[in-house]
Amino acid sequence: MAERPIVTLTLNPALDISSSVEFVTPSDKLRCQSPVFEPGGGGINVSRVCQRLGESTLAVVPLGGPTGSRIADLLAAERIDTTVIEIGDETRQSFSIIEEATGHQYRFVLPGPTMAADEVASALSSVVAAARGAACVVVSGSLPDGVDHDFVIDLVAAIEDTPVIVDTSGPALVAALQSGAHMVKPSARELSYVVGRTLLTEADIEDAAVEVKARSKVDVLVASIGAGGAIAIDDTGTVRLRAPTVQVRSTVGAGDSMVAGLAVGVSRRCELIESAALGVAAGTAAVLTDGSKLCEADEVERLLPAVVRP
């Protein structure tokens, strides 16, 4: 266990609601099973997994309205240390439905709040202050309205001597690649956005990852390939890791679990190949769970030896 906490920032958190129904049909009232409520959003999920993997963590989260209060209560129930940035707008909700007849999952993500300039500044200063005693800082998830795409560049510039890991998408991802962050983790879909072309095969994804790393300013790029595992690239070369084959129950939270595994590896000062393997094992363990549930430590431990390394 690392002595210093893993600090996470979730600028666009959500109250995750999951349930199931026998059939999804238009127009009819769909009588769902009892819902499960969980605190969600990239960095929050990373903190929850890091704690399950035995690491201390601090979640920095802007929250507003009754939904924000519900998230704060859920984090407290899980004993996640939290720094709350109070915002004026209501925190968003998202929900996922499993169609029991087919096993298909339907995911609905609502838009987030608009953050005022002083709220964004407060979030930035809170993370910078927490980073001084941190093992690493993880910025994960989408950016809500009011947050500039270059936010991560400002954050990395303000943090000294603490590695920053970024998992985001769209223009914010493009900016993060030029931020000087220690690590950026795009998915294959996000890589496609960055290079501006469709990536049809694993070879296409690897070529794109090498291309993006070469023109970036980050130390490490880890591209996730879903069931295919991941590609990890630093200045010494490329490492290809393959995930063990499992029965997928839900993909919600798999990417966040992978980022948590990577962060735990970085906090323990593991070699890149071992950090990436832990990330792949955590991401794989997450797909074994239902709804928006995250990975469990015993499954990560079981799957880690089955991750294929070079």
C-alpha positions as CSV (number, residue, x, y, z in Angstrom):
1,M,0.0,0.0,0.0
2,A,1.2,3.5,-0.9
3,E,1.6,5.8,2.1
4,R,0.3,8.8,0.2
5,P,-3.3,9.0,-1.1
6,I,-4.4,8.8,-4.7
7,V,-6.2,12.1,-5.4
8,T,-9.0,12.0,-8.0
9,L,-10.9,14.9,-9.6
10,T,-14.4,14.3,-11.1
11,L,-15.6,17.6,-12.7
12,N,-18.9,16.0,-14.0
13,P,-20.0,13.5,-11.4
14,A,-23.4,11.7,-11.6
15,L,-25.8,9.7,-9.5
16,D,-25.7,6.4,-11.2
17,I,-29.1,4.6,-11.2
18,S,-29.3,1.0,-12.4
19,S,-32.2,-1.4,-12.8
20,S,-33.7,-4.1,-15.0
21,V,-36.9,-4.9,-16.9
22,E,-38.1,-7.9,-18.8
23,F,-38.5,-6.2,-22.1
24,V,-37.7,-2.7,-23.4
25,T,-40.6,-1.6,-25.7
26,P,-41.7,1.8,-26.9
27,S,-44.7,3.7,-25.5
28,D,-45.5,1.1,-22.7
29,K,-44.9,1.7,-19.1
30,L,-41.9,-0.4,-18.2
31,R,-42.1,-1.8,-14.7
32,C,-38.5,-2.0,-13.5
33,Q,-36.9,-3.9,-10.6
34,S,-35.8,-2.0,-7.5
35,P,-33.1,0.5,-8.5
36,V,-29.5,0.6,-7.2
37,F,-28.1,4.0,-6.5
38,E,-24.3,4.6,-6.7
39,P,-22.0,7.6,-6.7
40,G,-20.6,7.8,-10.2
41,G,-18.4,9.7,-12.6
42,G,-14.8,8.9,-13.7
43,G,-12.8,10.1,-10.8
44,I,-15.3,8.9,-8.2
45,N,-15.2,5.4,-9.7
46,V,-11.4,5.5,-9.7
47,S,-11.4,6.4,-6.0
48,R,-13.9,3.7,-5.1
49,V,-11.8,1.0,-6.9
50,C,-8.5,2.3,-5.5
51,Q,-9.9,1.9,-2.0
52,R,-11.0,-1.6,-2.8
53,L,-7.5,-2.4,-4.0
54,G,-6.1,-1.3,-0.6
55,E,-5.0,2.3,-1.4
56,S,-5.9,5.5,0.4
57,T,-7.7,8.0,-1.7
58,L,-9.2,11.5,-1.7
59,A,-12.0,12.4,-4.1
60,V,-12.3,16.1,-5.1
61,V,-15.9,16.5,-6.4
62,P,-18.0,19.6,-7.3
63,L,-21.6,18.8,-6.2
64,G,-24.8,20.7,-6.3
65,G,-28.5,20.3,-5.3
66,P,-30.2,17.3,-3.8
67,T,-28.6,15.0,-6.2
68,G,-25.2,16.3,-5.2
69,S,-26.1,15.7,-1.5
70,R,-27.1,12.2,-2.3
71,I,-23.8,11.5,-3.9
72,A,-21.9,13.0,-0.9
73,D,-23.9,10.7,1.4
74,L,-23.2,7.6,-0.7
75,L,-19.4,8.4,-0.7
76,A,-19.5,8.9,3.1
77,A,-21.2,5.5,3.4
78,E,-18.3,3.9,1.5
79,R,-15.9,5.9,3.7
80,I,-14.3,7.7,0.7
81,D,-12.5,10.8,1.9
82,T,-14.0,13.6,-0.1
83,T,-13.4,17.3,-0.7
84,V,-16.7,18.8,-1.9
85,I,-16.8,21.9,-4.1
86,E,-20.2,23.4,-3.7
87,I,-21.8,24.5,-7.0
88,G,-25.0,26.3,-7.8
89,D,-26.3,24.0,-10.5
90,E,-27.8,20.5,-9.9
91,T,-25.5,17.5,-10.3
92,R,-26.6,15.2,-13.1
93,Q,-28.0,11.7,-13.0
94,S,-27.4,8.8,-15.3
95,F,-29.2,5.4,-15.5
96,S,-28.7,2.0,-17.1
97,I,-31.3,-0.6,-17.8
98,I,-30.7,-4.3,-18.4
99,E,-33.3,-6.0,-20.7
100,E,-33.7,-9.3,-18.9
101,A,-35.0,-11.2,-22.0
102,T,-31.9,-10.4,-24.1
103,G,-29.2,-9.3,-21.6
104,H,-28.9,-6.1,-23.6
105,Q,-27.9,-3.0,-21.6
106,Y,-29.3,0.5,-22.3
107,R,-27.3,3.5,-20.9
108,F,-28.8,7.0,-20.6
109,V,-26.4,9.8,-19.7
110,L,-27.9,13.2,-18.9
111,P,-26.1,16.5,-19.4
112,G,-24.2,17.9,-16.5
113,P,-24.4,21.3,-14.8
114,T,-22.7,24.5,-15.9
115,M,-19.8,25.5,-13.5
116,A,-19.2,29.1,-12.8
117,A,-15.6,30.5,-13.1
118,D,-15.1,30.7,-9.3
119,E,-16.3,27.1,-8.9
120,V,-13.8,25.9,-11.5
121,A,-11.0,27.9,-9.8
122,S,-12.0,26.3,-6.5
123,A,-11.8,22.8,-7.9
124,L,-8.4,23.6,-9.4
125,S,-6.9,25.0,-6.2
126,S,-8.3,22.1,-4.1
127,V,-6.6,19.5,-6.3
128,V,-3.3,21.4,-6.5
129,A,-3.3,21.7,-2.7
130,A,-4.2,17.9,-2.3
131,A,-1.5,17.0,-4.8
132,R,1.3,18.2,-2.5
133,G,0.9,15.1,-0.4
134,A,-0.4,12.7,-3.0
135,A,1.0,9.6,-4.7
136,C,-0.6,10.6,-7.9
137,V,-3.5,12.7,-9.2
138,V,-6.2,11.3,-11.5
139,V,-8.4,13.5,-13.6
140,S,-11.1,11.4,-15.1
141,G,-14.4,11.9,-16.9
142,S,-16.1,14.5,-19.1
143,L,-15.9,18.3,-18.6
144,P,-19.1,20.1,-17.9
145,D,-20.1,23.4,-19.4
146,G,-18.1,26.2,-18.0
147,V,-14.8,24.3,-17.9
148,D,-12.4,25.1,-20.7
149,H,-10.9,22.3,-22.8
150,D,-7.4,23.4,-21.6
151,F,-8.2,22.9,-17.9
152,V,-5.9,19.9,-17.7
153,I,-3.0,21.9,-19.1
154,D,-3.5,24.5,-16.4
155,L,-3.8,21.7,-13.8
156,V,-0.6,19.9,-14.8
157,A,1.3,23.2,-14.9
158,A,0.2,24.0,-11.4
159,I,1.2,20.6,-9.9
160,E,4.9,19.9,-9.2
161,D,6.5,16.5,-8.5
162,T,3.3,14.5,-8.5
163,P,2.3,12.3,-11.5
164,V,-1.0,13.2,-13.2
165,I,-3.1,10.6,-15.0
166,V,-5.8,11.8,-17.4
167,D,-8.8,9.9,-18.8
168,T,-11.1,12.2,-20.8
169,S,-12.4,12.5,-24.3
170,G,-13.0,14.9,-27.3
171,P,-11.2,18.3,-27.3
172,A,-10.2,17.9,-23.7
173,L,-8.3,14.7,-24.6
174,V,-6.5,16.5,-27.4
175,A,-5.5,19.2,-24.9
176,A,-4.5,16.6,-22.3
177,L,-2.1,15.0,-24.8
178,Q,-0.1,18.3,-24.9
179,S,-0.3,18.9,-21.2
180,G,2.9,17.2,-20.0
181,A,0.8,14.8,-17.9
182,H,2.5,11.6,-16.8
183,M,-0.1,9.3,-18.3
184,V,-3.1,9.6,-20.6
185,K,-5.5,6.7,-21.2
186,P,-7.7,6.9,-24.3
187,S,-10.0,4.1,-25.5
188,A,-9.8,2.9,-29.1
189,R,-12.8,5.1,-29.9
190,E,-11.2,8.1,-28.4
191,L,-8.0,7.4,-30.3
192,S,-10.0,7.3,-33.5
193,Y,-11.3,10.8,-32.7
194,V,-7.7,12.1,-32.1
195,V,-6.3,10.7,-35.4
196,G,-9.4,11.4,-37.4
197,R,-9.9,8.0,-39.0
198,T,-11.7,4.8,-38.3
199,L,-9.7,2.1,-36.5
200,L,-11.0,-1.3,-37.6
201,T,-8.3,-3.7,-36.3
202,E,-6.1,-4.1,-33.3
203,A,-3.2,-3.3,-35.6
204,D,-4.9,0.0,-36.6
205,I,-5.3,0.8,-32.9
206,E,-1.7,0.1,-32.1
207,D,-0.5,2.2,-35.1
208,A,-2.7,5.1,-34.0
209,A,-1.5,4.8,-30.4
210,V,2.2,4.9,-31.5
211,E,1.4,7.9,-33.7
212,V,-0.4,9.8,-30.9
213,K,2.3,9.1,-28.3
214,A,5.0,10.3,-30.7
215,R,3.4,13.7,-31.2
216,S,2.2,14.1,-27.6
217,K,3.9,15.6,-24.6
218,V,3.0,12.9,-22.1
219,D,5.3,10.3,-20.6
220,V,3.0,7.3,-21.1
221,L,0.0,6.5,-23.3
222,V,-2.1,3.5,-22.4
223,A,-4.8,2.7,-25.1
224,S,-7.5,0.4,-23.9
225,I,-9.0,-2.1,-26.4
226,G,-11.9,-3.5,-24.4
227,A,-11.8,-7.3,-24.4
228,G,-8.6,-7.1,-26.3
229,G,-6.6,-5.6,-23.4
230,A,-4.4,-2.6,-23.8
231,I,-1.3,-1.1,-25.4
232,A,1.1,0.8,-23.2
233,I,3.7,3.1,-24.7
234,D,6.5,5.1,-23.2
235,D,9.8,6.5,-24.5
236,T,11.4,3.0,-24.3
237,G,8.9,1.2,-26.5
238,T,5.5,-0.5,-26.8
239,V,4.0,-3.2,-24.5
240,R,0.9,-5.2,-25.6
241,L,-1.2,-6.8,-22.9
242,R,-4.0,-9.2,-23.6
243,A,-7.0,-9.5,-21.2
244,P,-8.2,-13.0,-20.1
245,T,-11.4,-14.1,-21.7
246,V,-14.5,-13.8,-19.4
247,Q,-18.3,-13.7,-19.7
248,V,-19.3,-10.0,-20.0
249,R,-22.2,-9.0,-17.8
250,S,-21.9,-5.2,-17.9
251,T,-19.2,-2.8,-19.4
252,V,-20.2,0.1,-17.1
253,G,-17.2,1.2,-15.1
254,A,-14.7,-1.0,-16.9
255,G,-12.7,1.9,-18.2
256,D,-12.7,3.6,-14.8
257,S,-11.6,0.4,-13.1
258,M,-8.7,0.2,-15.6
259,V,-7.6,3.7,-14.7
260,A,-7.8,2.8,-11.0
261,G,-5.5,-0.2,-11.6
262,L,-3.1,2.1,-13.5
263,A,-3.1,4.6,-10.7
264,V,-2.5,2.0,-8.1
265,G,0.5,0.8,-10.1
266,V,1.9,4.3,-10.4
267,S,1.3,4.9,-6.7
268,R,3.3,1.7,-5.9
269,R,6.0,2.8,-8.3
270,C,5.6,-0.4,-10.4
271,E,7.2,-0.8,-13.8
272,L,4.9,0.2,-16.7
273,I,4.2,-3.4,-17.7
274,E,3.0,-4.3,-14.2
275,S,0.9,-1.1,-13.8
276,A,-0.7,-1.8,-17.2
277,A,-1.4,-5.4,-16.3
278,L,-3.1,-4.3,-13.1
279,G,-5.2,-1.9,-15.1
280,V,-6.2,-4.7,-17.5
281,A,-7.1,-7.1,-14.7
282,A,-9.2,-4.4,-12.9
283,G,-11.0,-3.5,-16.2
284,T,-11.7,-7.2,-16.9
285,A,-13.0,-7.8,-13.4
286,A,-15.4,-4.9,-13.8
287,V,-17.2,-6.5,-16.7
288,L,-18.1,-9.5,-14.4
289,T,-20.4,-7.4,-12.4
290,D,-24.0,-6.3,-13.0
291,G,-25.3,-2.8,-13.8
292,S,-22.9,0.0,-12.7
293,K,-21.1,-2.1,-10.1
294,L,-17.3,-1.8,-10.1
295,C,-14.6,-4.5,-9.8
296,E,-13.9,-6.4,-6.6
297,A,-10.4,-6.8,-5.3
298,D,-10.5,-10.6,-5.1
299,E,-11.5,-10.9,-8.8
300,V,-8.7,-8.5,-9.7
301,E,-6.2,-10.7,-7.8
302,R,-7.6,-13.8,-9.5
303,L,-7.4,-12.4,-13.0
304,L,-4.0,-10.6,-12.7
305,P,-1.9,-13.7,-13.4
306,A,-4.0,-14.4,-16.5
307,V,-3.2,-11.1,-18.2
308,V,-0.9,-12.0,-21.0
309,R,2.3,-10.0,-21.0
310,P,5.1,-10.1,-23.5
